[in-house]
Amino acid sequence: MAKKTARKPNAAFLKPVQPDAVLSVIVGSKPLPRTELTKKLWEYIKKNGLQDKKVKTQINADEKLKPVLNGKKSVSMFELTKLVSGHLVK
């Protein structure tokens, strides 16, 4: 019987990404792994009560988050990921 190996985390998620000036307002300006970036973003959303009370998959923007969401007042969690990707310096 083969010994189970521990699952290796995806290297792409661990490679530090550089947030642009707009995203830096929320997550800081240092390069950080995508997993950390997502964690900080969610901490900000929860701390400021930006998750919609009725529709939990909707995120409501405040003044700091609105530029990250390209000016939208509300986006779904899934759209949030796509919009955040647009604020990473390549």
N, C-alpha and C positions, 0 to 999 in steps of 0.2 A: 504494500500500500504506500502510495506517494505521500511524503510529508507536505502538509499545507504550508505554503510560504505566505508571509504577511503581505497584504496588498500594498503596493508602492503607490504613494500619492502621485498624481499627474504632475510632471515637472512644469508644464505650462502654467498651472495654477500657482506654483511656488515661485516662479520667476517674478522678481519685482517689476511692477509697472509704475509709470510716472503719471500722477494725476495732473491735469492742466490747472491753470489759475482758477477756473470756475469751480472745479471739484475740490481743489485744495482748501477752499473755505470750509468745507465740511470734514474732509478726512486728513487734512494736513498736507504739506508740500513734499514730504519725503517719499521716495519710491518705496512701495510695499507690495507684498504678494497680493494677488487678486482676492484670495480668501480673506486676508486681513482687511482689505479695502471694503469688501462686502460687509464684513462684521462691523466696521466703523460706521458705515452708511446706515445699517440697521439700528445700531445703537442711537444714532442721531434721530432716525425716524421714530423710534420708540420713546426716547427721552422727550421729544417734542410733540408726542401724540399725533403724528401725521398719518398713521394707518387709519383708514376709514372705519368708523365704529360698526356700521352695518355690513358693508362689503369689505371683508378683511383683505382681499387681494388688491384693493385700491389704495394708492398712496396719494395723499393730498399735499401739495407743495406749500411751503412757507416761503418767505422772501429769499432765504438763503438757498433753498432747494430748487426754486423755480428756474434759475438759469441752467442748472444741471439738467432739468427736464425740458430744456429748450423752450421755456416760457409757458409750458402747459400747467394748468391748475391741478390736474389729477391724472395719474397714469396707473396702469396695472403693474403688479410686481414684475411680470414678464417683460413689459415694455421698459421698466426701470433699468433692467440689466443691459438692454440694448442701448439705451440713452447714455448710461454711465460709460459704456465702452467707447462712445464717441468723445469722451473727455479724458482719454488716456493719450499721453504724448507717445508717438511711435518712435 
